[in-house]
Amino acid sequence: MSLKYKALTKKKLVNDFTRYDVVLSPVVTEKSTLNSQHNQVTFKVAIDATKIQIKQAIESIFNVKVEGVNTLRVQGKTKRFKGVLGKRKDVKKAIVSLAEGHNIDVSTGI
């Protein structure tokens, strides 16, 4: 994480540089594709990002109106590779509900 991102507070707006530090990538799974019927899009976000920061970043990147943000943290699994224990990294997901008439096509680029 950049030092600028760590210095952000809830009251500060996400500027052009840090909005890409908040939203990391879209999640393309069967469940997230089915949620697109209900105007919802799923993204991988930074672990310490707040709902307000996620909302501001999505609105500024994709030029859409966000109605709500639901977040969840997925703990990394413990895996074994050639007898050595390792752990996958933790991931935070954000399910973003968009306003009526707005949509995001994650299959195309920004």
Backbone as numpy.savetxt, mean C-alpha at the origin, in Angstrom:
# Nx Ny Nz CAx CAy CAz Cx Cy Cz
14.24 2.80 4.46 13.41 3.99 4.46 14.29 5.23 4.46
13.81 6.24 3.80 14.58 7.48 3.77 14.36 8.26 5.06
15.30 9.13 5.35 15.19 9.95 6.56 14.03 10.92 6.46
13.73 11.39 5.22 12.60 12.30 5.05 11.29 11.62 5.43
11.16 10.33 5.09 9.93 9.62 5.38 9.78 9.41 6.88
10.86 9.09 7.57 10.78 8.84 9.00 10.41 10.11 9.77
10.72 11.28 9.19 10.45 12.54 9.86 9.00 12.99 9.70
8.23 12.29 8.85 6.84 12.69 8.63 5.99 12.46 9.86
5.04 13.33 10.07 4.06 13.13 11.12 2.69 13.04 10.47
1.66 12.74 11.26 0.32 12.61 10.71 -0.19 13.91 10.12
0.22 15.04 10.68 -0.31 16.32 10.23 0.33 16.81 8.94
1.54 16.33 8.63 2.21 16.77 7.41 1.66 16.02 6.22
1.62 16.71 5.09 1.20 16.08 3.85 2.36 15.28 3.27
2.02 14.26 2.48 3.04 13.47 1.82 3.45 14.25 0.57
4.74 14.58 0.44 5.18 15.33 -0.72 5.50 14.40 -1.87
5.91 14.98 -3.02 6.13 14.19 -4.22 7.21 13.13 -4.04
8.24 13.42 -3.25 9.33 12.47 -3.09 8.91 11.26 -2.26
8.16 11.47 -1.21 7.90 10.37 -0.30 6.66 9.56 -0.65
5.83 10.00 -1.56 4.63 9.22 -1.86 4.96 7.87 -2.45
6.10 7.76 -3.15 6.51 6.48 -3.69 7.20 5.61 -2.64
7.59 6.21 -1.53 8.12 5.43 -0.41 6.99 4.81 0.39
5.80 5.40 0.34 4.65 4.89 1.08 4.02 3.72 0.34
3.70 3.91 -0.94 3.06 2.87 -1.75 4.15 2.12 -2.50
4.34 0.84 -2.18 5.44 0.08 -2.76 5.05 -0.62 -4.04
3.92 -1.36 -4.05 3.51 -2.09 -5.24 2.06 -2.52 -5.10
1.40 -2.78 -6.24 0.05 -3.35 -6.15 0.13 -4.84 -5.84
-0.92 -5.36 -5.23 -1.02 -6.79 -4.95 -1.98 -7.36 -5.97
-1.48 -8.27 -6.80 -2.31 -8.88 -7.85 -2.52 -10.34 -7.50
-3.65 -10.62 -6.86 -4.03 -11.98 -6.52 -5.48 -12.18 -6.95
-5.96 -13.38 -6.80 -7.35 -13.66 -7.17 -8.31 -12.86 -6.30
-8.02 -12.80 -5.00 -8.91 -12.09 -4.08 -8.90 -10.58 -4.36
-7.72 -10.01 -4.62 -7.67 -8.57 -4.88 -8.32 -8.24 -6.22
-8.26 -9.13 -7.18 -8.94 -8.92 -8.46 -10.45 -8.94 -8.28
-10.95 -9.83 -7.42 -12.39 -9.87 -7.15 -12.85 -8.62 -6.41
-11.98 -8.04 -5.57 -12.33 -6.81 -4.87 -12.44 -5.61 -5.80
-11.83 -5.69 -6.97 -11.93 -4.57 -7.92 -13.36 -4.38 -8.41
-14.20 -5.39 -8.30 -15.61 -5.25 -8.65 -16.32 -4.32 -7.68
-15.79 -4.19 -6.47 -16.38 -3.36 -5.44 -15.61 -2.04 -5.26
-14.88 -1.61 -6.32 -14.09 -0.38 -6.29 -13.03 -0.39 -5.19
-12.37 -1.53 -5.00 -11.30 -1.64 -4.02 -10.02 -2.13 -4.71
-8.90 -1.54 -4.32 -7.60 -1.92 -4.87 -6.67 -2.20 -3.70
-5.82 -3.23 -3.83 -4.91 -3.62 -2.75 -3.48 -3.26 -3.13
-2.76 -2.66 -2.18 -1.36 -2.27 -2.38 -0.52 -2.77 -1.23
0.78 -3.04 -1.52 1.77 -3.24 -0.48 2.27 -1.86 -0.11
2.33 -1.58 1.19 2.76 -0.26 1.65 3.87 -0.41 2.69
4.49 0.71 3.03 5.55 0.71 4.04 4.97 0.29 5.38
5.75 -0.42 6.17 5.30 -0.96 7.45 4.82 0.13 8.39
5.50 1.27 8.42 5.15 2.31 9.38 4.29 3.43 8.77
3.69 3.19 7.61 2.81 4.18 6.99 1.45 4.19 7.68
0.89 5.37 7.86 -0.43 5.50 8.47 -1.50 5.53 7.39
-2.75 5.38 7.80 -3.85 5.40 6.84 -3.95 6.75 6.14
-3.69 7.82 6.86 -3.76 9.17 6.28 -2.68 9.32 5.22
-1.47 8.87 5.50 -0.39 8.96 4.53 -0.67 8.11 3.30
-1.25 6.92 3.50 -1.59 6.04 2.38 -2.64 6.69 1.51
-3.66 7.28 2.12 -4.73 7.94 1.38 -4.17 9.09 0.54
-3.33 9.93 1.14 -2.77 11.07 0.42 -1.86 10.61 -0.72
-1.10 9.56 -0.50 -0.20 9.06 -1.54 -0.98 8.49 -2.73
-2.02 7.70 -2.47 -2.82 7.11 -3.54 -3.52 8.21 -4.33
-4.09 9.20 -3.64 -4.78 10.28 -4.32 -3.83 11.09 -5.20
-2.61 11.31 -4.74 -1.68 12.13 -5.52 -1.05 11.34 -6.68
-0.80 10.05 -6.50 -0.19 9.26 -7.57 -1.18 8.98 -8.69
-2.39 8.55 -8.34 -3.34 8.07 -9.34 -4.45 9.07 -9.68
-4.48 10.22 -9.02 -5.51 11.24 -9.26 -6.93 10.67 -9.12
-7.19 10.03 -8.01 -8.50 9.46 -7.71 -8.95 9.95 -6.34
-10.23 9.75 -6.03 -10.79 10.10 -4.73 -10.90 8.82 -3.90
-10.24 8.81 -2.74 -10.24 7.64 -1.85 -11.28 7.86 -0.76
-12.16 6.87 -0.59 -13.18 6.95 0.46 -12.69 6.36 1.77
-11.92 5.28 1.71 -11.46 4.64 2.93 -10.25 3.78 2.71
-9.51 3.55 3.79 -8.31 2.71 3.73 -8.37 1.71 4.88
-8.28 0.44 4.57 -8.17 -0.61 5.58 -6.78 -1.21 5.46
-6.11 -1.40 6.60 -4.75 -1.94 6.57 -4.67 -3.24 7.35
-3.68 -4.06 6.98 -3.41 -5.28 7.71 -1.93 -5.59 7.61
-1.39 -6.18 8.67 0.02 -6.56 8.70 0.11 -8.07 8.61
0.94 -8.54 7.70 1.17 -9.96 7.52 2.56 -10.26 8.07
2.64 -11.10 9.11 3.92 -11.45 9.70 4.65 -12.42 8.76
5.95 -12.23 8.62 6.75 -13.07 7.74 6.84 -14.50 8.26
6.77 -15.44 7.33 6.83 -16.84 7.71 8.26 -17.26 8.02
8.40 -18.22 8.91 9.69 -18.82 9.17 9.86 -19.98 8.20
10.93 -19.94 7.43 11.18 -20.96 6.42 12.55 -21.59 6.65
12.72 -22.78 6.12 13.98 -23.50 6.25 14.54 -23.71 4.84
15.81 -23.33 4.66 16.48 -23.52 3.37 17.81 -24.21 3.61
17.94 -25.43 3.11 19.14 -26.25 3.31 19.49 -26.39 4.79
18.49 -26.57 5.62 18.69 -26.80 7.04 18.87 -25.54 7.87
18.90 -24.38 7.24 19.12 -23.13 7.95 17.78 -22.40 8.07
17.44 -22.01 9.30 16.20 -21.28 9.49 16.36 -19.84 9.02
15.32 -19.35 8.38 15.28 -17.96 7.94 13.87 -17.43 8.13
13.70 -16.14 7.96 12.39 -15.53 8.13 12.14 -14.56 7.00
10.97 -14.67 6.39 10.57 -13.70 5.38 10.24 -12.38 6.07
10.33 -11.30 5.32 10.07 -10.00 5.94 8.57 -9.78 6.13
8.23 -8.96 7.12 6.85 -8.59 7.38 6.36 -7.65 6.29
5.07 -7.72 5.98 4.48 -6.91 4.91 3.22 -6.25 5.44
2.99 -5.01 5.04 1.75 -4.32 5.37 0.98 -4.11 4.07
-0.30 -4.47 4.08 -1.16 -4.30 2.91 -2.21 -3.25 3.22
-2.62 -2.53 2.20 -3.68 -1.54 2.33 -4.74 -1.82 1.28
-5.98 -1.99 1.74 -7.11 -2.16 0.83 -7.79 -0.80 0.74
-7.70 -0.19 -0.45 -8.16 1.17 -0.65 -9.52 1.14 -1.34
-10.52 1.77 -0.72 -11.85 1.89 -1.31 -11.93 3.22 -2.06
-12.29 3.15 -3.34 -12.36 4.34 -4.16 -13.78 4.86 -4.25
-13.90 6.15 -4.52 -15.21 6.78 -4.69 -15.85 6.27 -5.97
-17.17 6.41 -6.05 -17.93 5.97 -7.22 -17.45 6.73 -8.45
-17.20 6.00 -9.53 -16.75 6.62 -10.77 -15.24 6.68 -10.92
-14.49 6.39 -9.87 -13.03 6.38 -9.94 -12.55 4.94 -9.98
-11.46 4.70 -10.74 -10.88 3.37 -10.75 -9.40 3.46 -11.03
-8.68 2.41 -10.65 -7.24 2.30 -10.88 -7.01 0.99 -11.60
-6.33 1.07 -12.75 -5.99 -0.14 -13.50 -4.55 -0.50 -13.16
-4.36 -1.53 -12.32 -3.02 -1.90 -11.87 -2.24 -2.68 -12.93
-2.91 -3.12 -13.99 -2.21 -3.90 -15.02 -1.36 -2.99 -15.91
-1.68 -1.68 -15.95 -0.87 -0.74 -16.74 0.06 0.00 -15.80
1.05 0.66 -16.34 2.00 1.41 -15.54 1.41 2.74 -15.12
2.21 3.49 -14.36 1.77 4.81 -13.89 1.98 5.81 -15.00
